[in-house]
């Protein structure tokens, strides 16, 4: 059940929101290489978290989380310096929420929950 929710909400909806937000909010054009790098980090991180959780490998969960949070950092840098406003702040809140949830997920995995 958690896997379906994670795939839909994080890997699907959140990634789409991040991509659309970046496209609309970035102060300069974002190159295809950066988009590919973000996508690679985000999806490899998510795959690592899923594989580690299913397989019981905490190290894999940690590596996946590091890649995932790294992707969030790259997404955040794309809008760095953009003039403030509700949309930029909402985008930053989404990134903060995903980062905090990743750390909570890491703690839960470490505790065996």
C-alpha positions in Angstrom: 0.0 0.0 0.0 2.8 2.5 0.9 4.6 1.7 -2.3 1.6 2.7 -4.4 1.2 5.9 -2.5 4.9 6.7 -2.7 5.0 6.0 -6.5 2.0 8.2 -7.2 2.5 11.0 -4.7 6.3 11.4 -4.6 7.7 9.9 -7.8 4.7 11.1 -9.9 2.9 14.1 -8.5 5.8 15.7 -6.6 8.2 15.3 -9.5 5.7 16.8 -11.9 5.1 19.7 -9.6 8.8 20.3 -9.2 9.4 20.2 -13.0 6.5 22.5 -13.8 7.5 24.9 -11.0 11.0 25.0 -12.2 9.9 25.6 -15.8 7.6 28.5 -14.7 9.8 30.1 -12.0 13.4 29.8 -13.1 14.9 33.2 -13.9 16.8 31.7 -16.8 16.2 28.9 -19.2 17.1 25.5 -17.7 19.2 23.4 -20.0 18.3 19.8 -21.0 21.4 18.4 -19.3 20.3 19.9 -15.9 16.8 18.5 -16.4 18.2 15.0 -17.1 20.5 15.3 -14.1 17.6 16.2 -11.8 15.5 13.4 -13.2 18.3 10.9 -12.8 19.0 11.9 -9.2 15.4 12.0 -8.3 14.4 8.7 -9.9 17.6 6.8 -8.8 17.0 8.1 -5.3 13.4 7.0 -5.2 14.4 3.6 -6.7 17.0 3.2 -4.0 14.6 4.0 -1.2 12.0 1.6 -2.6 14.6 -1.2 -3.1 16.2 -0.7 0.3 12.8 -0.6 2.0 11.5 -3.8 0.3 14.9 -5.6 0.6 15.6 -4.5 4.1 18.8 -2.8 3.2 19.2 0.3 5.3 22.4 1.4 3.4 20.4 1.4 0.2 17.7 3.5 1.9 20.4 6.0 3.0 22.0 6.2 -0.5 18.6 6.6 -2.1 17.7 9.4 0.4 21.0 11.2 -0.3 20.3 11.1 -4.1 16.7 12.2 -3.5 17.6 15.1 -1.3 20.5 16.0 -3.7 17.9 16.2 -6.5 15.8 18.5 -4.4 18.8 20.7 -3.9 19.4 20.9 -7.6 15.7 21.8 -8.2 16.0 24.5 -5.5 19.1 26.0 -7.1 17.2 26.4 -10.4 14.9 29.1 -8.8 17.6 30.6 -6.6 17.6 34.4 -7.1 14.2 34.5 -8.6 12.1 37.3 -7.3 9.9 36.3 -4.4 6.3 35.8 -4.5 3.7 33.3 -3.5 4.6 30.8 -6.3 8.3 30.8 -5.4 7.6 30.4 -1.7 5.1 27.6 -2.4 7.8 25.9 -4.5 10.3 26.2 -1.7 7.8 24.9 0.8 7.2 21.8 -1.4 11.0 21.2 -1.5 11.2 21.6 2.3 8.3 19.3 2.9 9.8 16.6 0.6 13.2 17.0 2.3 11.7 16.7 5.8 9.6 13.7 4.8 12.7 12.0 3.3 14.5 12.5 6.7 11.5 11.1 8.6 11.4 8.2 6.2 15.1 7.6 6.9 14.5 7.6 10.7 11.6 5.2 10.4 13.7 2.9 8.2 16.5 3.0 10.8 14.1 2.1 13.6 12.6 -0.8 11.6 9.1 0.7 11.2 
